[in-house]
Amino acid sequence: MTVIFGARGGDGRALSRPLLRRAVQLAWGWEEVPELMCSPRGKPYFSGWADRWLSLSHSGGLALCALSDAGRVGVDIELVRPHRPGLPAFALSGEELACFDGSWEDFTRLWTRKESWCKKEDLPLYPPRRVERPEGCFQRDYAGIDWRACVCCEDTPPEEICWLSPEEVEGAVGVRERET
């Protein structure tokens, strides 16, 4: 089963690791986060847990943590904001451009789909227009007033993000990390 936890407030990057600690407590009853390793591309994984997967994302004051015991998972969240006008043509594939409505909301939706797929598969995101999410990927889009998110996983994506307050993740520290 795949679950997604989110937190808002302050610095999303600073919320990511405490959110992970709280998420594993809520989802799996773990009191401590196992040591985190990173693939050569930087994708984190739990050392010694071949049957549990995670993905983290942050943008502005938002952070997401996707956990799965059903297979690999990738999650991405981005604030909706204007970019340089040529970015969609640079970043989106021909198929994505064909369904792009021209808004920054839609660009952000398409981008989070692409990035969540790459995170799940631990693939490079460059050059972005050549990266296309294959058919059959289980994914779900999520949206807020000023953000878009997507999860890509190997089972049915959750219908909703479980949002936690900063107080619910506050003080959750102790994530050890090591690069392989």
DADA-V521474 format. One record per residue. N is the residue number from 1. PHI is phi in radians with two decimals (none if undefined). D_FIRST is the distance of its C-alpha to the first C-alpha in Angstrom with 2 decimals. Layout:
BEGIN
n->{N	N}
phi->{PHI	PHI}
d_first->{D_FIRST	D_FIRST}
END
This chain:
BEGIN
n->{1	2	3	4	5	6	7	8	9	10	11	12	13	14	15	16	17	18	19	20	21	22	23	24	25	26	27	28	29	30	31	32	33	34	35	36	37	38	39	40	41	42	43	44	45	46	47	48	49	50	51	52	53	54	55	56	57	58	59	60	61	62	63	64	65	66	67	68	69	70	71	72	73	74	75	76	77	78	79	80	81	82	83	84	85	86	87	88	89	90	91	92	93	94	95	96	97	98	99	100	101	102	103	104	105	106	107	108	109	110	111	112	113	114	115	116	117	118	119	120	121	122	123	124	125	126	127	128	129	130	131	132	133	134	135	136	137	138	139	140	141	142	143	144	145	146	147	148	149	150	151	152	153	154	155	156	157	158	159	160	161	162	163	164	165	166	167	168	169	170	171	172	173	174	175	176	177	178	179	180}
phi->{none	-1.83	-2.30	-2.25	-1.96	-2.34	-2.48	-2.18	2.11	1.18	-1.81	-1.00	-1.08	-1.20	-1.37	-0.99	-1.26	-1.09	-1.11	-1.02	-1.04	-1.19	-1.09	-1.19	-1.14	-1.24	-1.39	-2.15	1.29	-1.33	-1.40	-2.21	-1.45	-1.04	-0.96	-1.68	-1.94	-2.27	-1.16	-0.99	-1.51	1.78	-1.24	-1.33	-2.61	-1.41	-1.18	1.43	-2.22	-1.27	-1.92	-2.35	-2.26	-2.52	-2.62	-2.14	-2.66	-2.62	-2.76	0.98	-1.68	-2.03	-2.43	-2.22	-2.35	-1.79	-2.16	-2.57	-1.98	-1.96	2.43	-0.98	-2.54	-2.42	-2.36	-2.50	-2.31	-2.47	-1.25	-1.42	-2.73	-1.20	-2.25	-1.12	-1.02	-1.43	-1.07	-0.99	-1.15	-1.32	-1.67	-1.74	-1.23	-1.02	-1.12	-1.16	-1.08	-1.12	-1.85	-1.27	-1.55	1.60	-1.59	-1.23	-1.10	-1.24	-1.02	-1.12	-1.06	-1.14	-1.14	-1.15	-1.08	-1.10	-1.20	-1.14	-1.10	-1.09	-1.13	-1.04	-1.53	1.01	-1.88	-1.20	-1.83	-2.36	-1.27	-1.07	-1.18	-1.55	-1.56	-2.18	-1.24	-1.26	-1.08	1.58	-1.33	-1.35	-2.50	-2.53	-1.66	-2.30	-2.54	-2.22	-0.99	-2.18	-2.58	-2.35	-2.55	-2.63	-2.11	-2.21	-2.58	-1.79	-2.36	-1.22	-1.15	-1.13	-1.21	-2.41	-1.55	-1.54	-1.41	-1.97	-1.33	-0.98	-1.15	-1.23	-1.85	-1.05	1.43	-1.45	-2.18	1.91	-1.47	-1.62	-2.34	-2.54	-1.61	-1.57}
d_first->{0.00	3.79	6.65	10.31	13.29	16.81	20.34	23.75	27.18	29.50	28.37	24.82	25.26	26.34	23.38	20.75	21.03	21.50	18.44	16.42	18.05	17.32	13.64	13.10	15.28	13.44	9.81	10.96	14.61	16.12	19.64	20.24	18.49	19.21	21.67	20.50	21.93	22.43	22.84	26.29	25.05	23.62	19.84	18.66	16.72	16.63	19.70	19.29	15.49	14.94	11.42	10.10	10.51	11.81	13.92	16.62	19.03	22.04	24.93	27.83	26.79	23.08	20.20	16.47	13.86	10.46	8.20	5.55	5.61	5.34	8.50	10.79	10.46	13.52	14.50	18.07	20.13	23.86	26.70	28.64	32.12	34.99	35.45	38.39	39.14	38.67	35.10	33.45	35.72	34.97	31.17	30.19	30.52	32.96	30.32	28.78	32.33	33.12	30.55	31.08	32.87	34.67	33.14	31.58	28.68	28.00	28.63	26.07	23.46	24.31	24.42	20.96	19.61	21.68	20.84	17.03	17.50	19.91	17.77	14.89	17.62	19.86	22.69	25.77	26.13	29.86	31.69	29.20	30.87	30.29	26.51	24.99	21.37	21.37	20.68	17.43	15.29	12.32	13.33	14.15	17.18	17.85	21.42	23.65	27.43	27.88	24.60	22.12	18.64	16.19	12.78	12.47	9.43	8.95	6.71	7.56	8.19	8.43	11.97	13.26	13.59	14.07	17.59	19.25	23.00	24.77	25.97	22.49	21.92	25.62	26.68	23.33	24.82	25.00	22.71	24.55	24.51	26.30	26.83	26.98}
END
